[in-house]
Amino acid sequence: MTKKLKQIAIYGKGGIGKSTTTSNLSAALSDQGYRVMQFGCDPKADSTNTLRDGTYIPTVLDLLREKNKVDAHEAIFTGYNNIYCVEAGGPAPGVGCAGRGIITAVQLLKQQKIFEELDLDYVIYDVLGDVVCGGFAVPIREGIAQHVFTVSSADFMAIYAANNLFKGIQKYSNAGGALLGGVIANSMGHPYQRKIIDDFVERTHTQVMQYVPRSITVTQSELSGKTTIEAAPDSEQAGVYRELARRIDEHTESTVPAPLEPGELKDWAASWADQLVAIESGELRGGSGEAI
């Protein structure tokens, strides 16, 4: 029986920990015996760094700028535990569309049947989620990814970006686009942060795939150019990423989210602002601040 390739896309606002989460997910899945490719879709081309001891690799667009015809194998490098690493890259600064690299790189690998040749179990696309349009929407719009997950903290701009992503998924859902698997709640520290995320996913008809705590172990690992899975395999944080990998591996049914309208999102955020003021006041008075 031919195995089915599972392609997933991880979106998230820049700086939210999207690439950190994606790389640790790739590492955890590879440790489970899966053949994994991580496909970096950010023009900064730094998605796969911690899978390769902090080193950068040539991008697909870099190679195409050097010559007209590129063998896809030239853009594929191996990292931790034989994970295949690809970086789409972006245009020269100030020139062209940043999403062009995604379109070009995906087409190159598909035309040369690389996924089949490498006998992959997973292709994980690491996609910038600040703007869900043009090339950045390709994994959703073209149905390349079967499931989409978004990394978000409890900060408003991260949730704003996630809500915009939900709008994109909803828009393309009737045309065969990818659907939403859920939210990966990152940088969870205070209980109120979980409650904000929980409330958001409930209102938008989705789910939390995993709560990922803020951890110095992640910082230490990345400073050494490695994922937490590789640098601190016995740590509690590595266990969190392994559990995330297990849940994503078992995930089969994604859905169309129900994004909040601008006015709804504004009112929702304002209500939480009032609740946080109450929490802070309680803490200043010596209260626990855990009422909500």
Secondary structure, 3 states (H helix, E strand, C coil): CCCCCEEEEEEECCCCCHHHHHHHHHHHHHHCCCCEEEEECCCCCCCCHHHCCCCCCCCHHHHHHHCCCCCHHHHCEECHHHCEEEECCCCCCCCCCCCHHHHHHHHHHHHCCHHHHCCCCEEEEEEECCCCCHHHHHHHHCCCCCEEEEEECCCHHHHHHHHHHHHHHHHHHHHCCCEEEEEEEEEECCHHHHHHHHHHHHHCCCCEEEEEECCHHHHHHHHCCCCHHHHCCCCHHHHHHHHHHHHHHHCCCCECCCCCCHHHHHHHHHHHHHHHHHHHHHHHCCCCCCCC
